[in-house]
């Protein structure tokens, strides 16, 4: 168990103070530590809402991280492409990419372990080079060996992999296309969220092109130029065009109820990291995505994607 010690330099709620000091813990997680009697102020247990005085000594005990055992599971995979080096999956909604606390089973990694060998650069996330959120569907590349993994990481860093998404957004955009250039970092009030207002934000660039729209909704083609956590969702929310179904960054009183954000990774283009062969893949969203799109009154046809890729 790790022990951290701090001295308060201002009058402030203890849970707020600690969320500012411990960047990898959310305020909710810190409140759980306090309720679990793992936080002491001047040697005494406290309540989450206690106000610190200047000079107070705070001691925090953080339990050791629970080791996750990776288990292969017989889960169907929608395999778009596979060779000796990489595998590309069309990830369904409601599937977490890799095991973590609270989601130790039924992940993409569990399914892949049952199907093929994976790179072990990160033993907690074998094969995983990039991620999609739980309710984001579509194309994801995974590596089968360490050499391929490292090359893919480098390609992503150098923006050599073209990734495109479809998003159903609220509202009608004032411009048909544009570039959102707003740094993204942890939300300073809620560490589980990301924000364009974070003081520690890193460069984040999202390009968009409105494919079809009406007065209330828009179907948008999105190209990522960087890969920050929740980037597309945060950027569109910052424009007051949040993605339908986004419980974290969306509208509170959404008229169209959706189970998760309507965001789909539909296109990948890149040179194979080992053979250098030019590869490109397109997959349409699932039926649920189209059922929500129909509720918006927007009509989709595949020619829209052809124009977007050109």
Secondary structure as GFF3:
##gff-version 3
##sequence-region A 1 310
A	DSSP	beta_strand	2	7	.	.	.	ID=ss1
A	DSSP	beta_strand	12	13	.	.	.	ID=ss2
A	DSSP	alpha_helix	14	21	.	.	.	ID=ss3
A	DSSP	alpha_helix	27	35	.	.	.	ID=ss4
A	DSSP	beta_strand	39	41	.	.	.	ID=ss5
A	DSSP	beta_strand	44	45	.	.	.	ID=ss6
A	DSSP	beta_strand	51	52	.	.	.	ID=ss7
A	DSSP	beta_strand	57	62	.	.	.	ID=ss8
A	DSSP	beta_strand	79	82	.	.	.	ID=ss9
A	DSSP	beta_strand	86	91	.	.	.	ID=ss10
A	DSSP	alpha_helix	108	113	.	.	.	ID=ss11
A	DSSP	beta_strand	137	143	.	.	.	ID=ss12
A	DSSP	alpha_helix	146	157	.	.	.	ID=ss13
A	DSSP	beta_strand	162	170	.	.	.	ID=ss14
A	DSSP	beta_strand	177	181	.	.	.	ID=ss15
A	DSSP	beta_strand	185	186	.	.	.	ID=ss16
A	DSSP	beta_strand	194	195	.	.	.	ID=ss17
A	DSSP	beta_strand	205	213	.	.	.	ID=ss18
A	DSSP	beta_strand	217	224	.	.	.	ID=ss19
A	DSSP	alpha_helix	231	238	.	.	.	ID=ss20
A	DSSP	beta_strand	263	271	.	.	.	ID=ss21
A	DSSP	beta_strand	278	282	.	.	.	ID=ss22
A	DSSP	alpha_helix	287	296	.	.	.	ID=ss23
A	DSSP	alpha_helix	303	309	.	.	.	ID=ss24
###
